[in-house]
């Protein structure tokens, strides 16, 4: 369940980044829609970091080594 939530947040981050790019090209920097999209992306990134940290501390996910 937690992995699905992580994937959904990652997809939302990429969608927000794409939205910011679209508004940059479409509006030519004349509106605040690009800034709002990028602000949302930053908030989602912080949310993802907190989610990963809480899931790791509660034992829902575990880091693994590369050499396994």
N, CA, C, O and CB atoms as a CASP TS submission, in Angstrom:
PFRMAT TS
TARGET T0000
AUTHOR 0000-0000-0000
METHOD Language model
MODEL 1
PARENT N/A
ATOM      1  N   UNK     1       0.821  -1.195   0.000  1.00  0.00           N
ATOM      2  CA  UNK     1       0.000   0.000   0.000  1.00  0.00           C
ATOM      3  C   UNK     1       0.866   1.260   0.000  1.00  0.00           C
ATOM      4  O   UNK     1       0.574   2.224  -0.708  1.00  0.00           O
ATOM      5  CB  UNK     1      -0.935  -0.003   1.206  1.00  0.00           C
ATOM      6  N   UNK     2       1.926   1.242   0.795  1.00  0.00           N
ATOM      7  CA  UNK     2       2.787   2.428   0.889  1.00  0.00           C
ATOM      8  C   UNK     2       3.539   2.649  -0.425  1.00  0.00           C
ATOM      9  O   UNK     2       3.789   3.786  -0.825  1.00  0.00           O
ATOM     10  CB  UNK     2       3.791   2.282   2.063  1.00  0.00           C
ATOM     11  N   UNK     3       3.894   1.549  -1.090  1.00  0.00           N
ATOM     12  CA  UNK     3       4.606   1.686  -2.360  1.00  0.00           C
ATOM     13  C   UNK     3       3.717   2.317  -3.426  1.00  0.00           C
ATOM     14  O   UNK     3       4.192   3.098  -4.251  1.00  0.00           O
ATOM     15  CB  UNK     3       5.109   0.322  -2.838  1.00  0.00           C
ATOM     16  N   UNK     4       2.446   1.987  -3.410  1.00  0.00           N
ATOM     17  CA  UNK     4       1.500   2.601  -4.342  1.00  0.00           C
ATOM     18  C   UNK     4       1.365   4.100  -4.071  1.00  0.00           C
ATOM     19  O   UNK     4       1.300   4.899  -5.006  1.00  0.00           O
ATOM     20  CB  UNK     4       0.124   1.918  -4.239  1.00  0.00           C
ATOM     21  N   UNK     5       1.323   4.477  -2.801  1.00  0.00           N
ATOM     22  CA  UNK     5       1.242   5.890  -2.433  1.00  0.00           C
ATOM     23  C   UNK     5       2.495   6.642  -2.880  1.00  0.00           C
ATOM     24  O   UNK     5       2.406   7.776  -3.350  1.00  0.00           O
ATOM     25  CB  UNK     5       1.048   6.038  -0.916  1.00  0.00           C
ATOM     26  N   UNK     6       3.647   6.018  -2.736  1.00  0.00           N
ATOM     27  CA  UNK     6       4.904   6.638  -3.179  1.00  0.00           C
ATOM     28  C   UNK     6       4.888   6.836  -4.691  1.00  0.00           C
ATOM     29  O   UNK     6       5.289   7.889  -5.186  1.00  0.00           O
ATOM     30  CB  UNK     6       6.121   5.772  -2.764  1.00  0.00           C
ATOM     31  N   UNK     7       4.432   5.836  -5.415  1.00  0.00           N
ATOM     32  CA  UNK     7       4.366   5.945  -6.875  1.00  0.00           C
ATOM     33  C   UNK     7       3.386   7.034  -7.297  1.00  0.00           C
ATOM     34  O   UNK     7       3.661   7.785  -8.233  1.00  0.00           O
ATOM     35  CB  UNK     7       3.959   4.600  -7.497  1.00  0.00           C
ATOM     36  N   UNK     8       2.243   7.126  -6.614  1.00  0.00           N
ATOM     37  CA  UNK     8       1.271   8.173  -6.939  1.00  0.00           C
ATOM     38  C   UNK     8       1.829   9.570  -6.707  1.00  0.00           C
ATOM     39  O   UNK     8       1.582  10.478  -7.501  1.00  0.00           O
ATOM     40  CB  UNK     8       0.012   7.987  -6.117  1.00  0.00           C
ATOM     41  N   UNK     9       2.574   9.746  -5.633  1.00  0.00           N
ATOM     42  CA  UNK     9       3.181  11.051  -5.365  1.00  0.00           C
ATOM     43  C   UNK     9       4.242  11.364  -6.421  1.00  0.00           C
ATOM     44  O   UNK     9       4.349  12.506  -6.867  1.00  0.00           O
ATOM     45  CB  UNK     9       3.804  11.084  -3.945  1.00  0.00           C
ATOM     46  N   UNK    10       5.018  10.372  -6.821  1.00  0.00           N
ATOM     47  CA  UNK    10       6.006  10.591  -7.879  1.00  0.00           C
ATOM     48  C   UNK    10       5.344  10.982  -9.200  1.00  0.00           C
ATOM     49  O   UNK    10       5.831  11.867  -9.905  1.00  0.00           O
ATOM     50  CB  UNK    10       6.853   9.333  -8.075  1.00  0.00           C
ATOM     51  N   UNK    11       4.241  10.326  -9.531  1.00  0.00           N
ATOM     52  CA  UNK    11       3.512  10.672 -10.756  1.00  0.00           C
ATOM     53  C   UNK    11       2.964  12.091 -10.661  1.00  0.00           C
ATOM     54  O   UNK    11       2.996  12.834 -11.642  1.00  0.00           O
ATOM     55  CB  UNK    11       2.361   9.669 -11.011  1.00  0.00           C
ATOM     56  N   UNK    12       2.465  12.473  -9.490  1.00  0.00           N
ATOM     57  CA  UNK    12       1.954  13.834  -9.304  1.00  0.00           C
ATOM     58  C   UNK    12       3.071  14.863  -9.433  1.00  0.00           C
ATOM     59  O   UNK    12       2.842  15.957  -9.949  1.00  0.00           O
ATOM     60  CB  UNK    12       1.272  13.969  -7.937  1.00  0.00           C
ATOM     61  N   UNK    13       4.271  14.531  -8.975  1.00  0.00           N
ATOM     62  CA  UNK    13       5.414  15.438  -9.105  1.00  0.00           C
ATOM     63  C   UNK    13       5.760  15.640 -10.577  1.00  0.00           C
ATOM     64  O   UNK    13       5.979  16.768 -11.019  1.00  0.00           O
ATOM     65  CB  UNK    13       6.639  14.890  -8.334  1.00  0.00           C
ATOM     66  N   UNK    14       5.809  14.554 -11.328  1.00  0.00           N
ATOM     67  CA  UNK    14       6.126  14.650 -12.759  1.00  0.00           C
ATOM     68  C   UNK    14       5.029  15.411 -13.507  1.00  0.00           C
ATOM     69  O   UNK    14       5.323  16.202 -14.403  1.00  0.00           O
ATOM     70  CB  UNK    14       6.307  13.239 -13.370  1.00  0.00           C
ATOM     71  N   UNK    15       3.763  15.172 -13.139  1.00  0.00           N
ATOM     72  CA  UNK    15       2.656  15.896 -13.780  1.00  0.00           C
ATOM     73  C   UNK    15       2.733  17.385 -13.483  1.00  0.00           C
ATOM     74  O   UNK    15       2.469  18.204 -14.364  1.00  0.00           O
ATOM     75  CB  UNK    15       1.304  15.339 -13.311  1.00  0.00           C
ATOM     76  N   UNK    16       3.087  17.746 -12.266  1.00  0.00           N
ATOM     77  CA  UNK    16       3.217  19.150 -11.908  1.00  0.00           C
ATOM     78  C   UNK    16       4.386  19.791 -12.649  1.00  0.00           C
ATOM     79  O   UNK    16       4.302  20.949 -13.060  1.00  0.00           O
ATOM     80  CB  UNK    16       3.398  19.302 -10.395  1.00  0.00           C
ATOM     81  N   UNK    17       5.457  19.056 -12.817  1.00  0.00           N
ATOM     82  CA  UNK    17       6.595  19.569 -13.574  1.00  0.00           C
ATOM     83  C   UNK    17       6.212  19.775 -15.035  1.00  0.00           C
ATOM     84  O   UNK    17       6.582  20.782 -15.639  1.00  0.00           O
ATOM     85  CB  UNK    17       7.794  18.613 -13.464  1.00  0.00           C
ATOM     86  N   UNK    18       5.480  18.834 -15.600  1.00  0.00           N
ATOM     87  CA  UNK    18       5.009  18.981 -16.970  1.00  0.00           C
ATOM     88  C   UNK    18       4.050  20.143 -17.120  1.00  0.00           C
ATOM     89  O   UNK    18       4.083  20.856 -18.122  1.00  0.00           O
ATOM     90  CB  UNK    18       4.346  17.711 -17.431  1.00  0.00           C
ATOM     91  N   UNK    19       3.198  20.334 -16.129  1.00  0.00           N
ATOM     92  CA  UNK    19       2.266  21.457 -16.151  1.00  0.00           C
ATOM     93  C   UNK    19       3.024  22.784 -16.109  1.00  0.00           C
ATOM     94  O   UNK    19       2.666  23.731 -16.810  1.00  0.00           O
ATOM     95  CB  UNK    19       1.282  21.363 -14.969  1.00  0.00           C
ATOM     96  N   UNK    20       4.058  22.848 -15.294  1.00  0.00           N
ATOM     97  CA  UNK    20       4.873  24.060 -15.247  1.00  0.00           C
ATOM     98  C   UNK    20       5.543  24.345 -16.577  1.00  0.00           C
ATOM     99  O   UNK    20       5.609  25.497 -17.005  1.00  0.00           O
ATOM    100  CB  UNK    20       5.921  23.943 -14.163  1.00  0.00           C
ATOM    101  N   UNK    21       6.038  23.312 -17.234  1.00  0.00           N
ATOM    102  CA  UNK    21       6.654  23.481 -18.552  1.00  0.00           C
ATOM    103  C   UNK    21       5.626  23.944 -19.573  1.00  0.00           C
ATOM    104  O   UNK    21       5.902  24.831 -20.381  1.00  0.00           O
ATOM    105  CB  UNK    21       7.304  22.172 -19.017  1.00  0.00           C
ATOM    106  N   UNK    22       4.445  23.347 -19.536  1.00  0.00           N
ATOM    107  CA  UNK    22       3.389  23.737 -20.469  1.00  0.00           C
ATOM    108  C   UNK    22       3.015  25.208 -20.289  1.00  0.00           C
ATOM    109  O   UNK    22       2.878  25.944 -21.266  1.00  0.00           O
ATOM    110  CB  UNK    22       2.151  22.850 -20.275  1.00  0.00           C
ATOM    111  N   UNK    23       2.853  25.627 -19.045  1.00  0.00           N
ATOM    112  CA  UNK    23       2.478  27.022 -18.795  1.00  0.00           C
ATOM    113  C   UNK    23       3.619  27.985 -19.129  1.00  0.00           C
ATOM    114  O   UNK    23       3.368  29.128 -19.510  1.00  0.00           O
ATOM    115  CB  UNK    23       2.060  27.201 -17.335  1.00  0.00           C
ATOM    116  N   UNK    24       4.848  27.540 -18.993  1.00  0.00           N
ATOM    117  CA  UNK    24       5.983  28.372 -19.383  1.00  0.00           C
ATOM    118  C   UNK    24       5.966  28.639 -20.882  1.00  0.00           C
ATOM    119  O   UNK    24       6.183  29.768 -21.322  1.00  0.00           O
ATOM    120  CB  UNK    24       7.304  27.706 -18.978  1.00  0.00           C
ATOM    121  N   UNK    25       5.708  27.600 -21.657  1.00  0.00           N
ATOM    122  CA  UNK    25       5.697  27.737 -23.114  1.00  0.00           C
ATOM    123  C   UNK    25       4.430  28.452 -23.587  1.00  0.00           C
ATOM    124  O   UNK    25       4.492  29.329 -24.448  1.00  0.00           O
ATOM    125  CB  UNK    25       5.806  26.356 -23.782  1.00  0.00           C
ATOM    126  N   UNK    26       3.294  28.075 -23.026  1.00  0.00           N
ATOM    127  CA  UNK    26       2.010  28.595 -23.491  1.00  0.00           C
ATOM    128  C   UNK    26       1.803  30.066 -23.112  1.00  0.00           C
ATOM    129  O   UNK    26       1.392  30.867 -23.952  1.00  0.00           O
ATOM    130  CB  UNK    26       0.880  27.757 -22.922  1.00  0.00           C
ATOM    131  N   UNK    27       2.078  30.417 -21.875  1.00  0.00           N
ATOM    132  CA  UNK    27       1.792  31.775 -21.388  1.00  0.00           C
ATOM    133  C   UNK    27       2.957  32.733 -21.573  1.00  0.00           C
ATOM    134  O   UNK    27       2.799  33.940 -21.390  1.00  0.00           O
ATOM    135  CB  UNK    27       1.419  31.728 -19.930  1.00  0.00           C
ATOM    136  N   UNK    28       4.110  32.219 -21.930  1.00  0.00           N
ATOM    137  CA  UNK    28       5.326  33.010 -22.106  1.00  0.00           C
ATOM    138  C   UNK    28       5.674  33.815 -20.863  1.00  0.00           C
ATOM    139  O   UNK    28       6.185  34.931 -20.963  1.00  0.00           O
ATOM    140  CB  UNK    28       5.173  33.941 -23.287  1.00  0.00           C
ATOM    141  N   UNK    29       5.398  33.251 -19.695  1.00  0.00           N
ATOM    142  CA  UNK    29       5.788  33.882 -18.442  1.00  0.00           C
ATOM    143  C   UNK    29       4.903  35.038 -18.012  1.00  0.00           C
ATOM    144  O   UNK    29       5.305  35.823 -17.152  1.00  0.00           O
ATOM    145  CB  UNK    29       7.174  34.359 -18.551  1.00  0.00           C
ATOM    146  N   UNK    30       3.712  35.169 -18.581  1.00  0.00           N
ATOM    147  CA  UNK    30       2.850  36.307 -18.261  1.00  0.00           C
ATOM    148  C   UNK    30       1.840  36.001 -17.163  1.00  0.00           C
ATOM    149  O   UNK    30       1.156  36.914 -16.701  1.00  0.00           O
ATOM    150  CB  UNK    30       2.122  36.756 -19.495  1.00  0.00           C
ATOM    151  N   UNK    31       1.724  34.764 -16.734  1.00  0.00           N
ATOM    152  CA  UNK    31       0.777  34.445 -15.669  1.00  0.00           C
ATOM    153  C   UNK    31       1.513  33.720 -14.543  1.00  0.00           C
ATOM    154  O   UNK    31       2.678  33.344 -14.680  1.00  0.00           O
ATOM    155  CB  UNK    31      -0.400  33.576 -16.211  1.00  0.00           C
ATOM    156  N   UNK    32       0.812  33.535 -13.436  1.00  0.00           N
ATOM    157  CA  UNK    32       1.412  32.880 -12.278  1.00  0.00           C
ATOM    158  C   UNK    32       1.139  31.380 -12.255  1.00  0.00           C
ATOM    159  O   UNK    32       1.447  30.713 -11.268  1.00  0.00           O
ATOM    160  CB  UNK    32       0.898  33.510 -11.005  1.00  0.00           C
ATOM    161  N   UNK    33       0.565  30.842 -13.329  1.00  0.00           N
ATOM    162  CA  UNK    33       0.243  29.414 -13.336  1.00  0.00           C
ATOM    163  C   UNK    33       1.505  28.560 -13.285  1.00  0.00           C
ATOM    164  O   UNK    33       1.502  27.501 -12.657  1.00  0.00           O
ATOM    165  CB  UNK    33      -0.575  29.061 -14.579  1.00  0.00           C
ATOM    166  N   UNK    34       2.573  28.994 -13.925  1.00  0.00           N
ATOM    167  CA  UNK    34       3.813  28.234 -13.881  1.00  0.00           C
ATOM    168  C   UNK    34       4.385  28.230 -12.462  1.00  0.00           C
ATOM    169  O   UNK    34       4.846  27.198 -11.973  1.00  0.00           O
ATOM    170  CB  UNK    34       4.837  28.815 -14.874  1.00  0.00           C
ATOM    171  N   UNK    35       4.351  29.374 -11.819  1.00  0.00           N
ATOM    172  CA  UNK    35       4.868  29.468 -10.448  1.00  0.00           C
ATOM    173  C   UNK    35       4.041  28.596  -9.515  1.00  0.00           C
ATOM    174  O   UNK    35       4.590  27.939  -8.630  1.00  0.00           O
ATOM    175  CB  UNK    35       4.861  30.934  -9.957  1.00  0.00           C
ATOM    176  N   UNK    36       2.734  28.584  -9.703  1.00  0.00           N
ATOM    177  CA  UNK    36       1.870  27.748  -8.868  1.00  0.00           C
ATOM    178  C   UNK    36       2.155  26.264  -9.092  1.00  0.00           C
ATOM    179  O   UNK    36       2.166  25.488  -8.137  1.00  0.00           O
ATOM    180  CB  UNK    36       0.394  28.050  -9.158  1.00  0.00           C
ATOM    181  N   UNK    37       2.382  25.867 -10.327  1.00  0.00           N
ATOM    182  CA  UNK    37       2.680  24.464 -10.625  1.00  0.00           C
ATOM    183  C   UNK    37       4.013  24.046 -10.006  1.00  0.00           C
ATOM    184  O   UNK    37       4.134  22.946  -9.468  1.00  0.00           O
ATOM    185  CB  UNK    37       2.708  24.232 -12.146  1.00  0.00           C
ATOM    186  N   UNK    38       4.992  24.907 -10.082  1.00  0.00           N
ATOM    187  CA  UNK    38       6.295  24.569  -9.507  1.00  0.00           C
ATOM    188  C   UNK    38       6.267  24.608  -7.981  1.00  0.00           C
ATOM    189  O   UNK    38       6.985  23.848  -7.331  1.00  0.00           O
ATOM    190  CB  UNK    38       7.365  25.524 -10.030  1.00  0.00           C
ATOM    191  N   UNK    39       5.451  25.480  -7.406  1.00  0.00           N
ATOM    192  CA  UNK    39       5.280  25.497  -5.954  1.00  0.00           C
ATOM    193  C   UNK    39       4.625  24.207  -5.493  1.00  0.00           C
ATOM    194  O   UNK    39       5.009  23.642  -4.469  1.00  0.00           O
ATOM    195  CB  UNK    39       4.441  26.713  -5.513  1.00  0.00           C
ATOM    196  N   UNK    40       3.642  23.741  -6.242  1.00  0.00           N
ATOM    197  CA  UNK    40       3.013  22.464  -5.927  1.00  0.00           C
ATOM    198  C   UNK    40       4.021  21.322  -6.036  1.00  0.00           C
ATOM    199  O   UNK    40       4.002  20.402  -5.219  1.00  0.00           O
ATOM    200  CB  UNK    40       1.819  22.212  -6.859  1.00  0.00           C
ATOM    201  N   UNK    41       4.890  21.373  -7.025  1.00  0.00           N
ATOM    202  CA  UNK    41       5.909  20.324  -7.182  1.00  0.00           C
ATOM    203  C   UNK    41       6.845  20.291  -5.993  1.00  0.00           C
ATOM    204  O   UNK    41       7.205  19.213  -5.520  1.00  0.00           O
ATOM    205  CB  UNK    41       6.711  20.537  -8.466  1.00  0.00           C
ATOM    206  N   UNK    42       7.243  21.449  -5.503  1.00  0.00           N
ATOM    207  CA  UNK    42       8.128  21.504  -4.336  1.00  0.00           C
ATOM    208  C   UNK    42       7.423  20.955  -3.105  1.00  0.00           C
ATOM    209  O   UNK    42       8.018  20.219  -2.318  1.00  0.00           O
ATOM    210  CB  UNK    42       8.599  22.946  -4.079  1.00  0.00           C
ATOM    211  N   UNK    43       6.151  21.315  -2.938  1.00  0.00           N
ATOM    212  CA  UNK    43       5.388  20.803  -1.793  1.00  0.00           C
ATOM    213  C   UNK    43       5.232  19.289  -1.872  1.00  0.00           C
ATOM    214  O   UNK    43       5.345  18.599  -0.859  1.00  0.00           O
ATOM    215  CB  UNK    43       4.005  21.470  -1.727  1.00  0.00           C
ATOM    216  N   UNK    44       4.975  18.773  -3.064  1.00  0.00           N
ATOM    217  CA  UNK    44       4.858  17.321  -3.232  1.00  0.00           C
ATOM    218  C   UNK    44       6.193  16.620  -2.980  1.00  0.00           C
ATOM    219  O   UNK    44       6.219  15.516  -2.436  1.00  0.00           O
ATOM    220  CB  UNK    44       4.351  16.989  -4.642  1.00  0.00           C
ATOM    221  N   UNK    45       7.286  17.245  -3.366  1.00  0.00           N
ATOM    222  CA  UNK    45       8.603  16.651  -3.125  1.00  0.00           C
ATOM    223  C   UNK    45       8.906  16.582  -1.638  1.00  0.00           C
ATOM    224  O   UNK    45       9.443  15.583  -1.160  1.00  0.00           O
ATOM    225  CB  UNK    45       9.692  17.449  -3.844  1.00  0.00           C
ATOM    226  N   UNK    46       8.568  17.632  -0.906  1.00  0.00           N
ATOM    227  CA  UNK    46       8.761  17.616   0.551  1.00  0.00           C
ATOM    228  C   UNK    46       7.858  16.567   1.181  1.00  0.00           C
ATOM    229  O   UNK    46       8.279  15.849   2.089  1.00  0.00           O
ATOM    230  CB  UNK    46       8.474  19.013   1.164  1.00  0.00           C
ATOM    231  N   UNK    47       6.619  16.471   0.706  1.00  0.00           N
ATOM    232  CA  UNK    47       5.702  15.449   1.203  1.00  0.00           C
ATOM    233  C   UNK    47       6.249  14.048   0.954  1.00  0.00           C
ATOM    234  O   UNK    47       6.161  13.183   1.826  1.00  0.00           O
ATOM    235  CB  UNK    47       4.331  15.601   0.545  1.00  0.00           C
ATOM    236  N   UNK    48       6.809  13.821  -0.217  1.00  0.00           N
ATOM    237  CA  UNK    48       7.390  12.515  -0.533  1.00  0.00           C
ATOM    238  C   UNK    48       8.561  12.201   0.384  1.00  0.00           C
ATOM    239  O   UNK    48       8.696  11.069   0.850  1.00  0.00           O
ATOM    240  CB  UNK    48       7.844  12.470  -1.992  1.00  0.00           C
ATOM    241  N   UNK    49       9.404  13.183   0.645  1.00  0.00           N
ATOM    242  CA  UNK    49      10.543  12.966   1.535  1.00  0.00           C
ATOM    243  C   UNK    49      10.066  12.598   2.940  1.00  0.00           C
ATOM    244  O   UNK    49      10.585  11.662   3.547  1.00  0.00           O
ATOM    245  CB  UNK    49      11.434  14.222   1.586  1.00  0.00           C
ATOM    246  N   UNK    50       9.086  13.327   3.451  1.00  0.00           N
ATOM    247  CA  UNK    50       8.555  13.031   4.783  1.00  0.00           C
ATOM    248  C   UNK    50       7.889  11.657   4.803  1.00  0.00           C
ATOM    249  O   UNK    50       8.053  10.895   5.756  1.00  0.00           O
ATOM    250  CB  UNK    50       7.550  14.116   5.217  1.00  0.00           C
ATOM    251  N   UNK    51       7.137  11.347   3.747  1.00  0.00           N
ATOM    252  CA  UNK    51       6.489  10.046   3.646  1.00  0.00           C
ATOM    253  C   UNK    51       7.510   8.909   3.653  1.00  0.00           C
ATOM    254  O   UNK    51       7.324   7.911   4.349  1.00  0.00           O
ATOM    255  CB  UNK    51       5.640   9.979   2.381  1.00  0.00           C
ATOM    256  N   UNK    52       8.574   9.056   2.889  1.00  0.00           N
ATOM    257  CA  UNK    52       9.620   8.037   2.866  1.00  0.00           C
ATOM    258  C   UNK    52      10.292   7.889   4.222  1.00  0.00           C
ATOM    259  O   UNK    52      10.564   6.772   4.662  1.00  0.00           O
ATOM    260  CB  UNK    52      10.657   8.374   1.812  1.00  0.00           C
ATOM    261  N   UNK    53      10.561   9.000   4.884  1.00  0.00           N
ATOM    262  CA  UNK    53      11.212   8.947   6.186  1.00  0.00           C
ATOM    263  C   UNK    53      10.315   8.276   7.225  1.00  0.00           C
ATOM    264  O   UNK    53      10.780   7.437   7.996  1.00  0.00           O
ATOM    265  CB  UNK    53      11.591  10.354   6.647  1.00  0.00           C
ATOM    266  N   UNK    54       9.043   8.640   7.248  1.00  0.00           N
ATOM    267  CA  UNK    54       8.117   8.038   8.214  1.00  0.00           C
ATOM    268  C   UNK    54       7.925   6.554   7.925  1.00  0.00           C
ATOM    269  O   UNK    54       7.878   5.746   8.853  1.00  0.00           O
ATOM    270  CB  UNK    54       6.758   8.763   8.186  1.00  0.00           C
ATOM    271  N   UNK    55       7.815   6.189   6.657  1.00  0.00           N
ATOM    272  CA  UNK    55       7.656   4.776   6.303  1.00  0.00           C
ATOM    273  C   UNK    55       8.900   3.980   6.679  1.00  0.00           C
ATOM    274  O   UNK    55       8.792   2.833   7.112  1.00  0.00           O
ATOM    275  CB  UNK    55       7.368   4.625   4.799  1.00  0.00           C
ATOM    276  N   UNK    56      10.069   4.569   6.522  1.00  0.00           N
ATOM    277  CA  UNK    56      11.302   3.879   6.890  1.00  0.00           C
ATOM    278  C   UNK    56      11.400   3.707   8.400  1.00  0.00           C
ATOM    279  O   UNK    56      11.754   2.632   8.883  1.00  0.00           O
ATOM    280  CB  UNK    56      12.520   4.645   6.368  1.00  0.00           C
ATOM    281  N   UNK    57      11.088   4.762   9.144  1.00  0.00           N
ATOM    282  CA  UNK    57      11.178   4.689  10.602  1.00  0.00           C
ATOM    283  C   UNK    57      10.138   3.745  11.197  1.00  0.00           C
ATOM    284  O   UNK    57      10.388   3.128  12.233  1.00  0.00           O
ATOM    285  CB  UNK    57      11.013   6.074  11.202  1.00  0.00           C
ATOM    286  N   UNK    58       8.980   3.624  10.559  1.00  0.00           N
ATOM    287  CA  UNK    58       7.946   2.735  11.086  1.00  0.00           C
ATOM    288  C   UNK    58       8.109   1.292  10.597  1.00  0.00           C
ATOM    289  O   UNK    58       7.370   0.408  11.029  1.00  0.00           O
ATOM    290  CB  UNK    58       6.575   3.255  10.696  1.00  0.00           C
ATOM    291  N   UNK    59       9.065   1.049   9.708  1.00  0.00           N
ATOM    292  CA  UNK    59       9.352  -0.306   9.264  1.00  0.00           C
ATOM    293  C   UNK    59       8.531  -0.753   8.064  1.00  0.00           C
ATOM    294  O   UNK    59       8.555  -1.932   7.711  1.00  0.00           O
ATOM    295  CB  UNK    59       9.127  -1.248  10.383  1.00  0.00           C
ATOM    296  N   UNK    60       7.808   0.159   7.432  1.00  0.00           N
ATOM    297  CA  UNK    60       7.020  -0.219   6.256  1.00  0.00           C
ATOM    298  C   UNK    60       7.873  -0.451   5.031  1.00  0.00           C
ATOM    299  O   UNK    60       7.527  -1.263   4.174  1.00  0.00           O
ATOM    300  CB  UNK    60       5.999   0.840   5.956  1.00  0.00           C
ATOM    301  N   UNK    61       8.988   0.255   4.941  1.00  0.00           N
ATOM    302  CA  UNK    61       9.948   0.035   3.866  1.00  0.00           C
ATOM    303  C   UNK    61      11.315  -0.111   4.493  1.00  0.00           C
ATOM    304  O   UNK    61      11.553   0.367   5.602  1.00  0.00           O
ATOM    305  CB  UNK    61       9.925   1.196   2.823  1.00  0.00           C
ATOM    306  N   UNK    62      12.213  -0.772   3.785  1.00  0.00           N
ATOM    307  CA  UNK    62      13.552  -0.972   4.307  1.00  0.00           C
ATOM    308  C   UNK    62      14.558  -0.717   3.185  1.00  0.00           C
ATOM    309  O   UNK    62      14.355  -1.159   2.054  1.00  0.00           O
ATOM    310  CB  UNK    62      13.715  -2.405   4.895  1.00  0.00           C
ATOM    311  N   UNK    63      15.627  -0.015   3.494  1.00  0.00           N
ATOM    312  CA  UNK    63      16.660   0.187   2.477  1.00  0.00           C
ATOM    313  C   UNK    63      17.408  -1.121   2.236  1.00  0.00           C
ATOM    314  O   UNK    63      17.490  -1.976   3.118  1.00  0.00           O
ATOM    315  CB  UNK    63      17.646   1.307   2.905  1.00  0.00           C
ATOM    316  N   UNK    64      17.944  -1.260   1.046  1.00  0.00           N
ATOM    317  CA  UNK    64      18.715  -2.459   0.744  1.00  0.00           C
ATOM    318  C   UNK    64      20.014  -2.036   0.057  1.00  0.00           C
ATOM    319  O   UNK    64      20.100  -0.977  -0.565  1.00  0.00           O
ATOM    320  CB  UNK    64      17.897  -3.448  -0.152  1.00  0.00           C
ATOM    321  N   UNK    65      20.981  -2.871   0.186  1.00  0.00           N
ATOM    322  CA  UNK    65      22.277  -2.602  -0.401  1.00  0.00           C
ATOM    323  C   UNK    65      22.312  -2.919  -1.873  1.00  0.00           C
ATOM    324  O   UNK    65      21.489  -3.687  -2.369  1.00  0.00           O
ATOM    325  CB  UNK    65      23.335  -3.376   0.306  1.00  0.00           C
ATOM    326  N   UNK    66      23.253  -2.338  -2.568  1.00  0.00           N
ATOM    327  CA  UNK    66      23.420  -2.583  -3.982  1.00  0.00           C
ATOM    328  C   UNK    66      24.019  -3.962  -4.234  1.00  0.00           C
ATOM    329  O   UNK    66      23.743  -4.574  -5.266  1.00  0.00           O
ATOM    330  CB  UNK    66      24.290  -1.507  -4.600  1.00  0.00           C
ATOM    331  N   UNK    67      24.821  -4.449  -3.322  1.00  0.00           N
ATOM    332  CA  UNK    67      25.551  -5.697  -3.520  1.00  0.00           C
ATOM    333  C   UNK    67      24.731  -6.949  -3.199  1.00  0.00           C
ATOM    334  O   UNK    67      25.291  -8.045  -3.211  1.00  0.00           O
ATOM    335  CB  UNK    67      26.786  -5.687  -2.677  1.00  0.00           C
ATOM    336  N   UNK    68      23.482  -6.840  -2.925  1.00  0.00           N
ATOM    337  CA  UNK    68      22.666  -8.016  -2.597  1.00  0.00           C
ATOM    338  C   UNK    68      22.354  -8.832  -3.792  1.00  0.00           C
ATOM    339  O   UNK    68      21.677  -9.854  -3.683  1.00  0.00           O
ATOM    340  CB  UNK    68      21.395  -7.614  -1.938  1.00  0.00           C
TER
END
